[in-house]
Amino acid sequence: MNAPVIAKPAALPIGPDLFKTVSSHWPSGVAVITTAAGDGSLHGLTMSAVIALSLDPMQFLISLDKTSNTLPVLKATKRFCINFLSREQQDICMLFASKAADKFASVSHRLSDLGLPLIEGAVSCISCDVSSIIPSGDHEIMIGDVRDIEHFGGEPLIHFKRTFHQVQPG
Ligand SMILES: Cc1cc2nc3c(=O)[nH]c(=O)nc-3n(C[C@H](O)[C@H](O)[C@H](O)COP(=O)(O)O)c2cc1C
């Protein structure tokens, strides 16, 4: 019997480049986190760091870079919507990954009963109230208690090795 072939690790020292490389090899869905400020302005950013954290109570976890312009708005509103993007929404992903002033100007959306912006065409829209904020490294983790869920279904947008993919059954 042949000995199993063990792959050699990539010849990169432990550091930010290797960290980013291994992180990019972990596939994720893509969401846009949205909120509405007290003055009525709408804010949001693209995010892959979204976890279904707890069933009882229903909670989601999101993680924001401390440099995010949306972070202080979320800390003030204490409410956000997680919009799971569909496979047709790459343009929306890139728009909300930018620093554009009004990201909503060209994006179809509506305000929910809770006053949160929901992106049309998303697979699901999950509205949460922030229940805790945990600073960690260069990010801030927010835990949100689920207040409302609108599920439309469809195929999600997948991000893997720095490019977009679609779900392919194995
Ligand atoms: C696929 C993808 C996933 C991302 N995931 C996150 C994330 O989990 N957390 C985060 O803070 N930024 C993430 N970003 C980067 C933000 O979207 C980006 O920094 C954006 O400009 C922030 O906008 P803001 O400063 O208006 O809040 C991601 C970007 C892309 C393209």
The ligand as an ORCA input file, in Angstrom:
! r2SCAN-3c Opt
* xyz 0 1
  C     -16.357     39.989      0.110
  C     -16.089     41.070      1.135
  C     -16.236     40.779      2.488
  C     -15.998     41.764      3.462
  N     -16.159     41.426      4.779
  C     -15.993     42.397      5.731
  C     -16.225     42.087      7.099
  O     -16.557     40.963      7.461
  N     -16.078     43.093      8.016
  C     -15.683     44.361      7.644
  O     -15.573     45.238      8.522
  N     -15.433     44.658      6.347
  C     -15.590     43.719      5.388
  N     -15.383     44.015      4.070
  C     -14.844     45.352      3.730
  C     -15.890     46.463      3.799
  O     -17.020     46.158      3.017
  C     -15.237     47.769      3.281
  O     -14.152     48.116      4.122
  C     -16.195     48.950      3.181
  O     -15.556     49.993      2.456
  C     -16.641     49.500      4.516
  O     -17.534     50.574      4.253
  P     -17.835     51.717      5.314
  O     -16.503     52.314      5.714
  O     -18.708     52.705      4.559
  O     -18.529     51.086      6.481
  C     -15.597     43.067      3.073
  C     -15.464     43.356      1.701
  C     -15.697     42.382      0.746
  C     -15.538     42.710     -0.721
*
